[in-house]
Amino acid sequence: DRPLRRDHTLRSLIKAAFLSALFSAVAVLLHSWASPYGLFLALAVIFGLMRYLAFNAKNRAPLLLAAAIWFLIAWIATTERNGNEILVQGDSIGSAFIVGASALMALMVLTAKRS
C-alpha cells in the first residue's frame, strides 16, 4: 500500500509540475494579447489550472509545487534577458497580471484541502 501511495504522489507532482509550467507560460503569453481580454483570459487559465490541481490533489504538495513553478516563470518573464526583451512589462496590464495571478495562486494554496 505504501509504494502505491508514493507512486501516486510522485505522479501527481510530475503532472502538477508539467501542467504548471505549460499553463503559466501560456498565461504569460496571453496576458498582453488583445488587451484587456487577454489579461482576463490569462487569469482564467491560472485559476483553471489551480482548480484542476486542487480538485485532483490528495494534499497541498502539488499546489505548492505549481505555485513555486508559477513564481519561477513569472520571475523569468519579468526579468530583462538577452536582447532587452521582457515578456511581462511593468505597465498596468503586466502589473495586474502578476499581482492577480500571484494572489490567485496564494488563495488556492491556502484554501486547498489538507491531508
Steps between C-alpha positions, in 0.01 A plus 500: 500500500785743580685463165171546315425820694854631441469424128170689483652798683800506268274486195283782631810714564635436151160581349475819710848610394434439131155663497618796705792568267280467192204703625719769659689548173172521310365753750814713469461507123123566514498782754597774256304362206182694407516724805310478742338172396832319487558596864166351604568189293847460654356528852231247406772261380682530834177458695399196292840339550491542877137385523583187303803424714311570824212276395728208415757538779506292817703767681653843442832380359398522130353846559813622674714365216275665241519832688880476522524434126262789431716738703812376321343556158363840608847601621658390172230680298545828689881497483684663213677238289736504202377740237332719764172309475258481789189283459306667782543876486474723806189673366151477647408180312824325596473606863135395519592163351785432744305617807176330395656167408718498811198575718305219331788260559529593867125485553468157340790360704368642826144379447589153370402195699755366744610144542 
